[in-house]
Amino acid sequence: MRLAILFSGQGNQQPAHFDALRQGASPELGAALAEAIPETWRAAAPSVAELQANRVAQPLIFAYQMHLWRQLQPALPRPVAVAGYSLGEMAACCAAGAFPLEAGVALCAQRAALMDACVDGPAGLLAVLGLSADVVAELAARCGLLVAICNGPDHFVLGGHAAGLVEAEQLAQAGGASRVVRLGVGTPSHTPLLAAASSGFATLLAPSRSGRLAFPVFSAIDGRAARTAADGMDALARQISTPLDWDACLGAVLEMQPDVVLEIGPGNALARMWGERDNGVPVRASDDFRSAAGIVDWVRARG
């Protein structure tokens, strides 16, 4: 069986994911989270708003994904392709052996801090669906925003300061967009506004540049496959401030001819995007299942 894995990004984390992690995390992973997000990790019931804060979301989502991957990996075939959407690329590289899980939690906390330090005032991301690339580019320029992600020919994400996002949301709706959604992310990720964060993160990733990856990790920037840790770390640093072409990345994963695709959440946005391509390759998200055993059973049934 040829398995492909997609690791999701920020925005769909819920208290249920936090609870599952706190109940099941190993002592070592729990200690790493207690150090990275001490107040949240000690909280009885953190709110959705707290879980969406960048400083909390990044280490938390990474830890949740890798905790689930540790349960799944022994029972699944080695993937022929792995990709991660934005933050999810951290989990993709960790799963491929670039750095240990616990070290990855600290790296995600540092990544979040570097990104937050670049932002002066409220900022974020806005998804715009149903408009062409030219129209979206013109809209972004008019509102002082930047195109951060291309998810498809009429599915884009804009990044920038809050005032521009509000204006763009109104103009996109008036211009016939089929859907406009403010994402649960507080930084203008994947835009040049975060160039300093890319530079700083490259320095932090330097100790993880040696060796080969266990399987290819496809960059969300352009779908290029990283087979060495050095290439993977370069992509991780660059993607913080470089626009993502997730559509091209999914195309590259499809070229690996997977028999089945699994999204490791939170959420199921990537599974829906894959399904919309109508390529005949079955896909499900981990959040569709009640247990790791259910995920394994579904994957094996496709083989």
C-alpha positions as YAML, in Angstrom:
chain: A
units: angstrom
residues:
- id: 1
  name: MET
  ca: [0.00, 0.00, 0.00]
- id: 2
  name: ARG
  ca: [1.18, 3.51, -0.84]
- id: 3
  name: LEU
  ca: [0.19, 5.87, 1.98]
- id: 4
  name: ALA
  ca: [0.39, 9.68, 1.98]
- id: 5
  name: ILE
  ca: [0.07, 11.77, 5.14]
- id: 6
  name: LEU
  ca: [-1.06, 15.40, 5.38]
- id: 7
  name: PHE
  ca: [-0.55, 17.33, 8.62]
- id: 8
  name: SER
  ca: [-3.03, 20.17, 9.13]
- id: 9
  name: GLY
  ca: [-2.26, 23.75, 10.15]
- id: 10
  name: GLN
  ca: [-3.75, 26.14, 12.70]
- id: 11
  name: GLY
  ca: [-7.35, 27.19, 13.15]
- id: 12
  name: ASN
  ca: [-9.35, 24.05, 13.91]
- id: 13
  name: GLN
  ca: [-7.99, 23.15, 17.35]
- id: 14
  name: GLN
  ca: [-10.66, 22.62, 20.00]
- id: 15
  name: PRO
  ca: [-10.72, 21.89, 23.75]
- id: 16
  name: ALA
  ca: [-11.34, 18.22, 22.90]
- id: 17
  name: HIS
  ca: [-7.91, 18.04, 21.24]
- id: 18
  name: PHE
  ca: [-6.31, 19.61, 24.28]
- id: 19
  name: ASP
  ca: [-8.10, 17.18, 26.61]
- id: 20
  name: ALA
  ca: [-7.06, 14.15, 24.54]
- id: 21
  name: LEU
  ca: [-3.45, 15.30, 24.61]
- id: 22
  name: ARG
  ca: [-3.38, 16.00, 28.34]
- id: 23
  name: GLN
  ca: [-4.91, 12.60, 29.09]
- id: 24
  name: GLY
  ca: [-2.65, 10.61, 26.77]
- id: 25
  name: ALA
  ca: [0.66, 12.45, 26.55]
- id: 26
  name: SER
  ca: [3.78, 10.67, 27.74]
- id: 27
  name: PRO
  ca: [5.56, 12.14, 30.79]
- id: 28
  name: GLU
  ca: [8.29, 13.51, 28.50]
- id: 29
  name: LEU
  ca: [5.80, 15.17, 26.15]
- id: 30
  name: GLY
  ca: [3.79, 16.52, 29.08]
- id: 31
  name: ALA
  ca: [6.95, 18.05, 30.54]
- id: 32
  name: ALA
  ca: [7.79, 19.69, 27.21]
- id: 33
  name: LEU
  ca: [4.30, 21.20, 27.01]
- id: 34
  name: ALA
  ca: [4.40, 22.32, 30.64]
- id: 35
  name: GLU
  ca: [7.55, 24.26, 29.79]
- id: 36
  name: ALA
  ca: [6.28, 25.65, 26.46]
- id: 37
  name: ILE
  ca: [2.75, 26.66, 27.52]
- id: 38
  name: PRO
  ca: [2.76, 26.48, 31.35]
- id: 39
  name: GLU
  ca: [-0.39, 28.48, 32.10]
- id: 40
  name: THR
  ca: [-2.50, 26.74, 29.48]
- id: 41
  name: TRP
  ca: [-1.19, 23.28, 30.33]
- id: 42
  name: ARG
  ca: [-2.16, 23.81, 33.99]
- id: 43
  name: ALA
  ca: [-5.58, 25.27, 33.17]
- id: 44
  name: ALA
  ca: [-8.63, 23.19, 33.99]
- id: 45
  name: ALA
  ca: [-10.52, 24.11, 30.83]
- id: 46
  name: PRO
  ca: [-8.83, 26.53, 28.40]
- id: 47
  name: SER
  ca: [-11.15, 28.38, 26.04]
- id: 48
  name: VAL
  ca: [-11.12, 28.15, 22.26]
- id: 49
  name: ALA
  ca: [-9.80, 31.73, 22.17]
- id: 50
  name: GLU
  ca: [-6.85, 30.77, 24.38]
- id: 51
  name: LEU
  ca: [-6.09, 27.72, 22.25]
- id: 52
  name: GLN
  ca: [-6.05, 29.93, 19.15]
- id: 53
  name: ALA
  ca: [-3.41, 32.28, 20.54]
- id: 54
  name: ASN
  ca: [-0.30, 31.76, 18.41]
- id: 55
  name: ARG
  ca: [2.01, 31.10, 21.36]
- id: 56
  name: VAL
  ca: [-0.29, 28.28, 22.52]
- id: 57
  name: ALA
  ca: [-1.61, 26.95, 19.21]
- id: 58
  name: GLN
  ca: [1.70, 26.11, 17.59]
- id: 59
  name: PRO
  ca: [3.26, 23.86, 20.27]
- id: 60
  name: LEU
  ca: [-0.14, 22.40, 21.15]
- id: 61
  name: ILE
  ca: [-1.14, 21.40, 17.61]
- id: 62
  name: PHE
  ca: [2.31, 20.02, 16.87]
- id: 63
  name: ALA
  ca: [2.24, 17.95, 20.07]
- id: 64
  name: TYR
  ca: [-1.25, 16.65, 19.32]
- id: 65
  name: GLN
  ca: [-0.28, 15.59, 15.81]
- id: 66
  name: MET
  ca: [2.92, 13.88, 16.85]
- id: 67
  name: HIS
  ca: [1.25, 12.17, 19.81]
- id: 68
  name: LEU
  ca: [-1.24, 10.64, 17.38]
- id: 69
  name: TRP
  ca: [1.48, 9.81, 14.85]
- id: 70
  name: ARG
  ca: [3.39, 7.89, 17.53]
- id: 71
  name: GLN
  ca: [0.31, 5.71, 18.02]
- id: 72
  name: LEU
  ca: [-0.27, 5.18, 14.31]
- id: 73
  name: GLN
  ca: [3.26, 4.76, 12.96]
- id: 74
  name: PRO
  ca: [3.95, 1.18, 14.16]
- id: 75
  name: ALA
  ca: [0.74, -0.08, 12.53]
- id: 76
  name: LEU
  ca: [0.91, 1.78, 9.22]
- id: 77
  name: PRO
  ca: [3.13, 1.36, 6.15]
- id: 78
  name: ARG
  ca: [5.95, 3.84, 5.67]
- id: 79
  name: PRO
  ca: [4.49, 6.83, 3.81]
- id: 80
  name: VAL
  ca: [5.55, 7.48, 0.22]
- id: 81
  name: ALA
  ca: [4.86, 11.19, 0.74]
- id: 82
  name: VAL
  ca: [4.23, 13.52, 3.66]
- id: 83
  name: ALA
  ca: [3.27, 17.19, 3.57]
- id: 84
  name: GLY
  ca: [2.22, 19.77, 6.12]
- id: 85
  name: TYR
  ca: [0.05, 22.84, 5.73]
- id: 86
  name: SER
  ca: [1.84, 25.82, 7.30]
- id: 87
  name: LEU
  ca: [2.58, 24.76, 10.90]
- id: 88
  name: GLY
  ca: [1.84, 21.17, 9.83]
- id: 89
  name: GLU
  ca: [5.16, 21.07, 7.99]
- id: 90
  name: MET
  ca: [6.86, 21.03, 11.40]
- id: 91
  name: ALA
  ca: [5.07, 17.77, 12.21]
- id: 92
  name: ALA
  ca: [5.86, 16.40, 8.74]
- id: 93
  name: CYS
  ca: [9.60, 16.99, 9.25]
- id: 94
  name: CYS
  ca: [9.52, 15.61, 12.79]
- id: 95
  name: ALA
  ca: [7.71, 12.47, 11.62]
- id: 96
  name: ALA
  ca: [10.43, 12.05, 8.99]
- id: 97
  name: GLY
  ca: [13.08, 12.14, 11.71]
- id: 98
  name: ALA
  ca: [14.48, 15.66, 11.41]
- id: 99
  name: PHE
  ca: [14.25, 16.34, 15.16]
- id: 100
  name: PRO
  ca: [12.76, 14.64, 18.27]
- id: 101
  name: LEU
  ca: [9.17, 15.27, 19.32]
- id: 102
  name: GLU
  ca: [10.00, 17.01, 22.59]
- id: 103
  name: ALA
  ca: [12.55, 19.27, 20.88]
- id: 104
  name: GLY
  ca: [9.90, 20.05, 18.28]
- id: 105
  name: VAL
  ca: [7.54, 21.37, 20.95]
- id: 106
  name: ALA
  ca: [10.17, 23.89, 22.02]
- id: 107
  name: LEU
  ca: [10.89, 24.81, 18.40]
- id: 108
  name: CYS
  ca: [7.20, 25.46, 17.75]
- id: 109
  name: ALA
  ca: [7.02, 27.74, 20.79]
- id: 110
  name: GLN
  ca: [10.06, 29.62, 19.52]
- id: 111
  name: ARG
  ca: [8.57, 29.77, 16.01]
- id: 112
  name: ALA
  ca: [5.41, 31.34, 17.42]
- id: 113
  name: ALA
  ca: [7.39, 33.88, 19.46]
- id: 114
  name: LEU
  ca: [9.46, 34.91, 16.43]
- id: 115
  name: MET
  ca: [6.32, 35.36, 14.33]
- id: 116
  name: ASP
  ca: [4.49, 37.34, 17.02]
- id: 117
  name: ALA
  ca: [7.49, 39.65, 17.40]
- id: 118
  name: CYS
  ca: [7.14, 40.72, 13.77]
- id: 119
  name: VAL
  ca: [3.57, 41.95, 14.19]
- id: 120
  name: ASP
  ca: [2.82, 45.47, 15.38]
- id: 121
  name: GLY
  ca: [-0.91, 45.52, 16.11]
- id: 122
  name: PRO
  ca: [-3.80, 43.19, 15.19]
- id: 123
  name: ALA
  ca: [-3.20, 41.10, 12.07]
- id: 124
  name: GLY
  ca: [-4.12, 37.75, 10.57]
- id: 125
  name: LEU
  ca: [-5.39, 35.81, 7.58]
- id: 126
  name: LEU
  ca: [-8.52, 35.91, 5.42]
- id: 127
  name: ALA
  ca: [-9.70, 33.06, 3.18]
- id: 128
  name: VAL
  ca: [-11.40, 34.13, -0.06]
- id: 129
  name: LEU
  ca: [-13.15, 31.56, -2.25]
- id: 130
  name: GLY
  ca: [-14.85, 31.93, -5.60]
- id: 131
  name: LEU
  ca: [-12.75, 34.70, -7.13]
- id: 132
  name: SER
  ca: [-9.99, 34.40, -9.73]
- id: 133
  name: ALA
  ca: [-6.31, 34.88, -8.97]
- id: 134
  name: ASP
  ca: [-6.20, 38.23, -10.80]
- id: 135
  name: VAL
  ca: [-9.20, 39.59, -8.91]
- id: 136
  name: VAL
  ca: [-7.79, 38.43, -5.57]
- id: 137
  name: ALA
  ca: [-4.38, 39.98, -6.31]
- id: 138
  name: GLU
  ca: [-6.05, 43.29, -7.16]
- id: 139
  name: LEU
  ca: [-8.16, 43.09, -4.00]
- id: 140
  name: ALA
  ca: [-5.09, 42.43, -1.87]
- id: 141
  name: ALA
  ca: [-3.20, 45.38, -3.35]
- id: 142
  name: ARG
  ca: [-6.15, 47.69, -2.83]
- id: 143
  name: CYS
  ca: [-6.41, 46.73, 0.85]
- id: 144
  name: GLY
  ca: [-2.70, 46.70, 1.62]
- id: 145
  name: LEU
  ca: [-2.64, 42.91, 1.97]
- id: 146
  name: LEU
  ca: [-0.55, 40.11, 0.49]
- id: 147
  name: VAL
  ca: [-1.54, 36.78, -1.02]
- id: 148
  name: ALA
  ca: [-0.29, 34.24, 1.53]
- id: 149
  name: ILE
  ca: [-1.65, 30.91, 0.26]
- id: 150
  name: CYS
  ca: [-3.06, 29.46, -2.95]
- id: 151
  name: ASN
  ca: [-5.23, 26.45, -2.17]
- id: 152
  name: GLY
  ca: [-6.70, 26.19, -5.67]
- id: 153
  name: PRO
  ca: [-7.61, 28.21, -8.75]
- id: 154
  name: ASP
  ca: [-10.32, 30.11, -6.85]
- id: 155
  name: HIS
  ca: [-9.31, 29.56, -3.22]
- id: 156
  name: PHE
  ca: [-6.82, 31.99, -1.69]
- id: 157
  name: VAL
  ca: [-5.71, 33.26, 1.70]
- id: 158
  name: LEU
  ca: [-4.72, 36.89, 2.22]
- id: 159
  name: GLY
  ca: [-2.48, 38.11, 5.02]
- id: 160
  name: GLY
  ca: [-1.90, 41.47, 6.62]
- id: 161
  name: HIS
  ca: [-3.08, 43.95, 9.20]
- id: 162
  name: ALA
  ca: [-6.58, 43.81, 10.64]
- id: 163
  name: ALA
  ca: [-7.90, 46.98, 9.00]
- id: 164
  name: GLY
  ca: [-7.02, 45.67, 5.57]
- id: 165
  name: LEU
  ca: [-8.59, 42.30, 6.34]
- id: 166
  name: VAL
  ca: [-11.87, 43.95, 7.33]
- id: 167
  name: GLU
  ca: [-11.92, 46.01, 4.14]
- id: 168
  name: ALA
  ca: [-11.02, 43.02, 1.98]
- id: 169
  name: GLU
  ca: [-13.77, 40.91, 3.55]
- id: 170
  name: GLN
  ca: [-16.38, 43.52, 2.66]
- id: 171
  name: LEU
  ca: [-15.08, 44.03, -0.87]
- id: 172
  name: ALA
  ca: [-14.78, 40.30, -1.56]
- id: 173
  name: GLN
  ca: [-18.36, 39.69, -0.48]
- id: 174
  name: ALA
  ca: [-19.57, 42.59, -2.60]
- id: 175
  name: GLY
  ca: [-17.50, 41.29, -5.53]
- id: 176
  name: GLY
  ca: [-19.22, 37.91, -5.61]
- id: 177
  name: ALA
  ca: [-16.96, 35.67, -3.53]
- id: 178
  name: SER
  ca: [-18.69, 32.41, -2.66]
- id: 179
  name: ARG
  ca: [-17.16, 32.40, 0.80]
- id: 180
  name: VAL
  ca: [-15.03, 34.76, 2.89]
- id: 181
  name: VAL
  ca: [-13.71, 33.58, 6.26]
- id: 182
  name: ARG
  ca: [-11.44, 35.23, 8.81]
- id: 183
  name: LEU
  ca: [-9.13, 32.46, 9.98]
- id: 184
  name: GLY
  ca: [-8.26, 31.74, 13.60]
- id: 185
  name: VAL
  ca: [-4.64, 32.87, 13.16]
- id: 186
  name: GLY
  ca: [-3.28, 36.11, 14.59]
- id: 187
  name: THR
  ca: [-0.25, 36.63, 12.36]
- id: 188
  name: PRO
  ca: [0.11, 37.42, 8.62]
- id: 189
  name: SER
  ca: [1.80, 34.07, 8.05]
- id: 190
  name: HIS
  ca: [3.56, 33.32, 4.75]
- id: 191
  name: THR
  ca: [4.03, 36.97, 3.83]
- id: 192
  name: PRO
  ca: [7.23, 39.07, 3.71]
- id: 193
  name: LEU
  ca: [6.00, 40.84, 6.85]
- id: 194
  name: LEU
  ca: [7.51, 37.91, 8.76]
- id: 195
  name: ALA
  ca: [10.92, 37.93, 7.06]
- id: 196
  name: ALA
  ca: [12.72, 38.46, 10.36]
- id: 197
  name: ALA
  ca: [11.03, 35.36, 11.79]
- id: 198
  name: SER
  ca: [12.28, 33.26, 8.86]
- id: 199
  name: SER
  ca: [15.83, 34.43, 9.50]
- id: 200
  name: GLY
  ca: [15.65, 33.78, 13.22]
- id: 201
  name: PHE
  ca: [14.07, 30.37, 12.81]
- id: 202
  name: ALA
  ca: [16.73, 29.29, 10.32]
- id: 203
  name: THR
  ca: [19.29, 29.85, 13.07]
- id: 204
  name: LEU
  ca: [17.29, 27.76, 15.55]
- id: 205
  name: LEU
  ca: [16.96, 24.94, 13.02]
- id: 206
  name: ALA
  ca: [20.69, 24.81, 12.25]
- id: 207
  name: PRO
  ca: [21.42, 21.89, 14.65]
- id: 208
  name: SER
  ca: [18.80, 19.76, 12.83]
- id: 209
  name: ARG
  ca: [20.31, 19.99, 9.34]
- id: 210
  name: SER
  ca: [22.25, 16.72, 9.22]
- id: 211
  name: GLY
  ca: [21.16, 13.37, 7.80]
- id: 212
  name: ARG
  ca: [18.48, 12.08, 5.46]
- id: 213
  name: LEU
  ca: [14.75, 12.07, 6.10]
- id: 214
  name: ALA
  ca: [12.95, 8.75, 6.53]
- id: 215
  name: PHE
  ca: [10.57, 9.66, 3.70]
- id: 216
  name: PRO
  ca: [10.14, 12.67, 1.40]
- id: 217
  name: VAL
  ca: [8.52, 15.79, 2.84]
- id: 218
  name: PHE
  ca: [6.86, 17.94, 0.21]
- id: 219
  name: SER
  ca: [7.19, 21.68, 0.77]
- id: 220
  name: ALA
  ca: [3.99, 23.66, 1.02]
- id: 221
  name: ILE
  ca: [5.81, 26.48, -0.79]
- id: 222
  name: ASP
  ca: [5.99, 24.76, -4.16]
- id: 223
  name: GLY
  ca: [5.62, 21.00, -3.75]
- id: 224
  name: ARG
  ca: [9.35, 20.33, -3.95]
- id: 225
  name: ALA
  ca: [10.37, 17.14, -2.13]
- id: 226
  name: ALA
  ca: [12.92, 17.38, 0.68]
- id: 227
  name: ARG
  ca: [14.84, 14.14, 1.17]
- id: 228
  name: THR
  ca: [17.55, 15.52, 3.42]
- id: 229
  name: ALA
  ca: [17.16, 17.27, 6.76]
- id: 230
  name: ALA
  ca: [19.01, 20.31, 5.38]
- id: 231
  name: ASP
  ca: [16.46, 20.76, 2.60]
- id: 232
  name: GLY
  ca: [13.61, 20.25, 5.03]
- id: 233
  name: MET
  ca: [14.97, 22.85, 7.47]
- id: 234
  name: ASP
  ca: [15.50, 25.35, 4.64]
- id: 235
  name: ALA
  ca: [11.85, 24.97, 3.63]
- id: 236
  name: LEU
  ca: [10.63, 25.26, 7.23]
- id: 237
  name: ALA
  ca: [12.42, 28.57, 7.69]
- id: 238
  name: ARG
  ca: [11.44, 29.99, 4.30]
- id: 239
  name: GLN
  ca: [7.75, 29.14, 4.48]
- id: 240
  name: ILE
  ca: [7.15, 31.43, 7.46]
- id: 241
  name: SER
  ca: [7.50, 34.47, 5.16]
- id: 242
  name: THR
  ca: [7.01, 32.92, 1.70]
- id: 243
  name: PRO
  ca: [3.62, 32.42, 0.02]
- id: 244
  name: LEU
  ca: [2.43, 28.82, -0.05]
- id: 245
  name: ASP
  ca: [1.17, 27.02, -3.13]
- id: 246
  name: TRP
  ca: [-0.73, 24.22, -1.42]
- id: 247
  name: ASP
  ca: [-2.44, 23.37, -4.69]
- id: 248
  name: ALA
  ca: [0.96, 22.58, -6.23]
- id: 249
  name: CYS
  ca: [1.97, 20.64, -3.13]
- id: 250
  name: LEU
  ca: [-1.09, 18.39, -3.37]
- id: 251
  name: GLY
  ca: [-0.34, 17.90, -7.05]
- id: 252
  name: ALA
  ca: [3.16, 16.72, -6.17]
- id: 253
  name: VAL
  ca: [1.80, 14.31, -3.56]
- id: 254
  name: LEU
  ca: [-0.63, 12.91, -6.14]
- id: 255
  name: GLU
  ca: [2.29, 12.27, -8.51]
- id: 256
  name: MET
  ca: [3.62, 9.81, -5.91]
- id: 257
  name: GLN
  ca: [0.53, 7.68, -6.74]
- id: 258
  name: PRO
  ca: [-0.76, 7.08, -3.22]
- id: 259
  name: ASP
  ca: [-3.47, 4.48, -2.69]
- id: 260
  name: VAL
  ca: [-4.84, 6.33, 0.32]
- id: 261
  name: VAL
  ca: [-4.38, 9.71, 2.02]
- id: 262
  name: LEU
  ca: [-4.74, 10.43, 5.74]
- id: 263
  name: GLU
  ca: [-4.94, 13.89, 7.28]
- id: 264
  name: ILE
  ca: [-3.65, 14.10, 10.83]
- id: 265
  name: GLY
  ca: [-5.56, 16.96, 12.43]
- id: 266
  name: PRO
  ca: [-6.97, 18.89, 14.17]
- id: 267
  name: GLY
  ca: [-9.80, 19.38, 11.68]
- id: 268
  name: ASN
  ca: [-10.49, 18.00, 8.23]
- id: 269
  name: ALA
  ca: [-9.79, 20.97, 5.94]
- id: 270
  name: LEU
  ca: [-6.98, 19.23, 4.06]
- id: 271
  name: ALA
  ca: [-9.06, 16.10, 3.51]
- id: 272
  name: ARG
  ca: [-11.82, 18.26, 2.03]
- id: 273
  name: MET
  ca: [-9.34, 20.02, -0.26]
- id: 274
  name: TRP
  ca: [-7.98, 16.69, -1.43]
- id: 275
  name: GLY
  ca: [-11.50, 15.37, -2.01]
- id: 276
  name: GLU
  ca: [-12.42, 18.43, -4.05]
- id: 277
  name: ARG
  ca: [-9.70, 17.49, -6.54]
- id: 278
  name: ASP
  ca: [-11.80, 14.42, -7.44]
- id: 279
  name: ASN
  ca: [-8.75, 12.28, -8.22]
- id: 280
  name: GLY
  ca: [-10.22, 8.99, -7.06]
- id: 281
  name: VAL
  ca: [-7.77, 8.51, -4.17]
- id: 282
  name: PRO
  ca: [-9.66, 7.93, -0.89]
- id: 283
  name: VAL
  ca: [-9.00, 10.36, 1.94]
- id: 284
  name: ARG
  ca: [-10.09, 10.71, 5.56]
- id: 285
  name: ALA
  ca: [-9.08, 12.91, 8.49]
- id: 286
  name: SER
  ca: [-8.04, 11.61, 11.89]
- id: 287
  name: ASP
  ca: [-10.81, 13.67, 13.46]
- id: 288
  name: ASP
  ca: [-13.32, 11.48, 11.58]
- id: 289
  name: PHE
  ca: [-12.46, 8.59, 13.91]
- id: 290
  name: ARG
  ca: [-12.95, 7.87, 17.59]
- id: 291
  name: SER
  ca: [-9.65, 6.04, 18.06]
- id: 292
  name: ALA
  ca: [-6.24, 5.37, 16.54]
- id: 293
  name: ALA
  ca: [-7.35, 1.75, 16.02]
- id: 294
  name: GLY
  ca: [-10.24, 2.99, 13.87]
- id: 295
  name: ILE
  ca: [-7.82, 4.98, 11.70]
- id: 296
  name: VAL
  ca: [-5.56, 1.95, 11.25]
- id: 297
  name: ASP
  ca: [-8.50, -0.27, 10.34]
- id: 298
  name: TRP
  ca: [-9.67, 2.20, 7.69]
- id: 299
  name: VAL
  ca: [-6.22, 2.58, 6.13]
- id: 300
  name: ARG
  ca: [-5.64, -1.18, 6.06]
- id: 301
  name: ALA
  ca: [-9.03, -1.77, 4.46]
- id: 302
  name: ARG
  ca: [-7.95, 0.39, 1.53]
- id: 303
  name: GLY
  ca: [-4.87, -1.77, 0.85]
...
